[in-house]
Amino acid sequence: MSLARSDKREISMPALALPPPFTAVRLRERGDAFAHAKTIATESGAGTLVHVGRFDLAEFALVLEPEQPLRVARSALYAGMIALADALIAAAEPETAITVVWPDAIRVNGGLVGGGRLAWPAGVGAEEVPSWLVFGAMVRVQSMSGQEPGVNPEITALAEEGFATVMADEIVASFSRHFMVAIDAWQESGFAALARDYLPRLDREQGLRRELDDNGDLLLRRVGSDALDRCSLAMALAVPSWLDPATGEPRA
């Protein structure tokens, strides 16, 4: 999975401090980072990080250039979710519970704050190498629902969970640093390194053993049973579990 800069790059003034080889592209408040990143992915190349200038939502999307066929490259979602969780952990108060709901949602103290998603060019087969991938993410920093905190414990925002001074741009910048660590581990130690870092972030369930297959599918085994349940990553990525299609933002 490459983060090396492409020769073709959209010219943009960096909006936040990012480590090499990332290049920031900032959109106005009503922009759509995920859609924009897909539009410019071919021209701008790997390492382009599109983000939206909002205070209530950390919204960004990162362009990647995979070297593996799609059935393997899809696991970039796991690298993104590891980095997203680590960015929140780095900013969280002690004892804050930050967990992932397979494969793409992220919760803080049990409440949904957002998640990640993945896109690739239409028509690419599982055994073909896509020319690009885009990992996109949203994290609710401030709730704009008008409801009192805690009314719906299934939904929350960072500001309600001890992140009162954390800014959206800080989450994006922290993600970029942690993503480099996750990608380096994947490249140096193989997919097992991603699985080792991702699986402990899921909520534990007594008597259930979870593994990730080489193609990213989740494998479930019950203690005392020979049965194996397979959850398809490709199918799960088709519809992000955390995203409200009506608003285009995390479910509220």
Phi, psi and omega per residue, in radians:
M1 nan 2.084 -3.017
S2 -1.709 2.408 2.950
L3 -2.015 0.165 -3.130
A4 -1.170 2.579 -3.101
R5 -1.227 2.451 3.037
S6 -1.457 2.788 3.075
D7 -1.205 -0.477 -3.120
K8 -1.752 2.191 -3.010
R9 -2.520 2.306 3.015
E10 -1.173 2.295 -3.114
I11 -1.354 2.201 -3.131
S12 -2.712 2.470 3.013
M13 -1.331 2.190 3.128
P14 -1.006 2.309 -3.099
A15 -1.657 -0.231 3.117
L16 -2.686 2.815 -3.076
A17 -1.332 2.020 3.123
L18 -2.167 2.549 3.086
P19 -1.291 2.689 2.992
P20 -1.055 2.516 0.137
P21 -1.771 0.525 -3.112
F22 -1.363 2.543 3.015
T23 -2.258 2.211 -3.067
A24 -1.537 2.422 2.983
V25 -2.190 2.025 -3.060
R26 -1.744 2.322 3.063
L27 -1.876 2.757 3.074
R28 -1.243 3.011 -2.969
E29 -0.952 -0.625 -3.100
R30 -1.557 0.111 -3.129
G31 -1.238 2.869 3.122
D32 -2.123 1.770 -3.033
A33 -1.094 -0.746 -3.090
F34 -1.112 -0.852 -3.137
A35 -1.111 -0.736 -3.105
H36 -1.157 -0.721 3.136
A37 -1.082 -0.683 3.101
K38 -1.142 -0.636 -3.119
T39 -1.166 -0.684 -3.048
I40 -1.747 0.051 -3.005
A41 -1.004 -0.792 -3.088
T42 -1.131 -0.754 -3.097
E43 -1.345 -0.740 -3.001
S44 -1.471 -0.603 3.013
G45 1.458 -3.133 -3.028
A46 -1.079 2.503 3.114
G47 1.609 -0.126 3.074
T48 -1.268 2.138 -3.133
L49 -2.055 1.922 -3.135
V50 -1.620 2.288 3.090
H51 -2.449 2.762 -3.043
V52 -1.873 2.386 -3.133
G53 -1.407 1.437 3.120
R54 -2.270 2.632 3.099
F55 -1.640 -0.416 -3.040
D56 -1.621 -0.210 -3.034
L57 -2.540 2.217 2.956
A58 -1.515 1.881 -3.075
E59 -2.203 2.149 -3.095
F60 -2.715 2.892 3.126
A61 -2.624 2.391 -3.046
L62 -2.053 2.269 3.098
V63 -1.520 2.332 3.102
L64 -2.191 2.735 3.053
E65 -2.153 1.663 -3.057
P66 -1.266 2.709 3.068
E67 -1.948 -0.092 -3.125
Q68 -1.839 2.827 3.023
P69 -1.103 2.787 -3.027
L70 -0.983 -0.659 -3.092
R71 -1.054 -0.461 3.091
V72 -1.660 -0.744 -3.053
A73 -1.109 -0.448 3.110
R74 -0.981 -0.411 -3.128
S75 -1.200 -0.076 2.988
A76 -0.997 -0.426 3.063
L77 -0.997 -0.711 -3.116
Y78 -1.149 -0.693 3.081
A79 -1.064 -0.723 3.116
G80 -1.129 -0.712 -3.135
M81 -1.227 -0.627 3.056
I82 -1.062 -0.821 -3.120
A83 -1.139 -0.673 3.130
L84 -1.139 -0.785 3.105
A85 -1.097 -0.734 -3.131
D86 -1.152 -0.617 3.091
A87 -1.100 -0.680 3.115
L88 -1.270 -0.689 3.116
I89 -1.059 -0.704 -3.115
A90 -1.109 -0.483 -3.101
A91 -1.750 -0.105 -3.001
A92 -1.445 2.751 2.966
E93 -1.257 2.693 3.087
P94 -0.965 2.551 3.100
E95 1.305 0.070 3.071
T96 -1.233 2.247 -3.130
A97 -1.577 2.010 3.120
I98 -2.071 2.008 -3.045
T99 -2.273 2.772 3.096
V100 -1.938 2.417 2.998
V101 -1.795 2.073 -3.031
W102 -0.954 2.375 -0.108
P103 -1.761 -0.127 -2.765
D104 -2.314 -0.040 -3.068
A105 -1.794 2.618 3.129
I106 -2.231 2.370 -3.095
R107 -2.150 2.571 3.055
V108 -2.120 2.099 -3.074
N109 0.900 0.654 3.084
G110 1.530 -0.169 -3.105
G111 -1.779 2.400 -3.139
L112 -1.182 2.266 3.035
V113 -2.047 -0.269 3.137
G114 2.759 -2.600 -3.115
G115 2.985 -2.942 -3.121
G116 -2.185 2.890 3.080
R117 -2.654 2.910 -3.043
L118 -2.407 2.464 3.099
A119 -2.344 2.737 3.081
W120 -2.628 2.929 -3.084
P121 -1.055 2.469 3.123
A122 -1.077 2.495 3.047
G123 1.511 -0.029 3.139
V124 -1.345 2.232 3.134
G125 -1.413 2.874 -3.067
A126 -1.075 -0.504 -3.110
E127 -1.690 0.061 3.112
E128 -1.690 2.636 3.078
V129 -1.560 2.005 3.129
P130 -1.202 2.570 -3.141
S131 -1.232 -0.384 3.094
W132 -2.756 2.784 2.909
L133 -2.241 2.681 2.997
V134 -2.254 2.098 2.978
F135 -1.686 2.137 3.122
G136 -2.054 2.634 -3.130
A137 -2.587 2.681 2.995
M138 -2.407 2.444 3.045
V139 -2.353 2.199 3.137
R140 -1.319 1.992 -3.137
V141 -1.547 -0.820 3.115
Q142 -2.184 2.374 3.076
S143 -1.396 2.305 3.114
M144 -1.954 0.279 -3.064
S145 -1.344 -0.379 -3.074
G146 1.480 -0.103 3.115
Q147 -1.396 2.663 3.054
E148 -1.186 2.452 3.086
P149 -0.956 2.396 3.094
G150 1.565 -0.114 3.124
V151 -1.066 -0.750 3.061
N152 -2.089 1.731 -3.063
P153 -1.145 -0.230 3.126
E154 -1.385 -0.244 -3.088
I155 -2.221 2.349 3.110
T156 -2.644 -3.115 3.089
A157 -2.403 2.741 -3.093
L158 -1.010 -0.694 -3.098
A159 -1.090 -0.405 3.137
E160 -1.535 -0.089 -3.046
E161 -2.149 0.518 3.045
G162 1.606 0.168 3.120
F163 -1.808 0.617 -2.944
A164 -1.017 -0.540 -3.085
T165 -1.756 0.062 -3.097
V166 -1.452 2.273 3.132
M167 -1.708 2.689 -3.131
A168 -0.998 -0.757 -3.115
D169 -1.097 -0.544 3.118
E170 -1.170 -0.643 3.087
I171 -1.127 -0.757 -3.127
V172 -1.107 -0.826 -3.124
A173 -1.115 -0.723 3.120
S174 -1.133 -0.708 3.077
F175 -0.966 -0.791 -3.077
S176 -1.033 -0.708 -3.140
R177 -1.195 -0.766 -3.134
H178 -1.225 -0.519 3.117
F179 -1.152 -0.692 3.089
M180 -1.029 -0.692 3.121
V181 -1.118 -0.782 -3.128
A182 -1.118 -0.747 -3.138
I183 -1.161 -0.721 3.109
D184 -1.057 -0.727 3.128
A185 -1.117 -0.709 3.120
W186 -1.096 -0.789 -3.098
Q187 -1.207 -0.631 -3.062
E188 -1.477 -0.624 -3.008
S189 -2.066 0.019 3.096
G190 1.476 -3.107 -3.059
F191 -1.091 -0.475 3.137
A192 -1.015 -0.550 3.130
A193 -1.178 -0.678 3.078
L194 -1.125 -0.811 -3.125
A195 -1.061 -0.712 -3.119
R196 -1.113 -0.617 -3.125
D197 -1.497 -0.455 -3.065
Y198 -1.481 -0.825 -2.984
L199 -1.030 -0.675 3.133
P200 -1.140 -0.195 -3.134
R201 -1.472 -0.208 3.092
L202 -1.352 2.605 3.047
D203 -1.052 2.336 -3.135
R204 -1.336 2.546 3.068
E205 -2.308 2.176 -3.078
Q206 -1.013 2.295 3.055
G207 1.413 0.140 -3.111
L208 -2.058 2.213 3.079
R209 -1.881 2.285 -3.104
R210 -2.070 2.434 3.089
E211 -2.392 2.818 3.013
L212 -1.978 2.204 3.065
D213 -1.250 2.898 -3.109
D214 -1.088 -0.408 3.115
N215 -1.609 0.125 3.106
G216 1.624 -0.146 3.112
D217 -1.110 2.570 3.083
L218 -1.572 2.252 3.125
L219 -1.912 2.251 -3.092
L220 -2.044 2.253 3.103
R221 -2.262 2.271 3.065
R222 -1.553 2.390 3.095
V223 -1.042 2.270 3.131
G224 1.527 0.057 -3.138
S225 -2.231 2.542 3.084
D226 -1.568 -0.096 -3.089
A227 -1.216 2.513 3.122
L228 -2.194 2.128 3.068
D229 -1.771 2.327 -3.131
R230 -1.984 2.230 3.069
C231 -1.917 2.070 -3.027
S232 -1.306 2.135 3.068
L233 -1.159 -0.707 -3.128
A234 -1.024 -0.751 3.140
M235 -1.208 -0.686 -3.115
A236 -1.144 -0.581 -3.110
L237 -1.270 -0.281 -3.094
A238 -1.110 -0.605 -3.124
V239 -2.372 1.859 3.132
P240 -0.997 2.276 -3.040
S241 -1.232 -0.419 -2.997
W242 -1.714 -0.175 -2.970
L243 -1.633 2.293 3.037
D244 -1.499 1.942 -3.084
P245 -1.142 -0.386 -3.130
A246 -1.278 -0.640 -3.090
T247 -1.816 -0.343 -3.054
G248 1.271 0.322 -3.112
E249 -2.291 2.991 3.101
P250 -0.976 2.494 -3.122
R251 -0.966 2.450 -3.123
A252 -2.258 nan nan
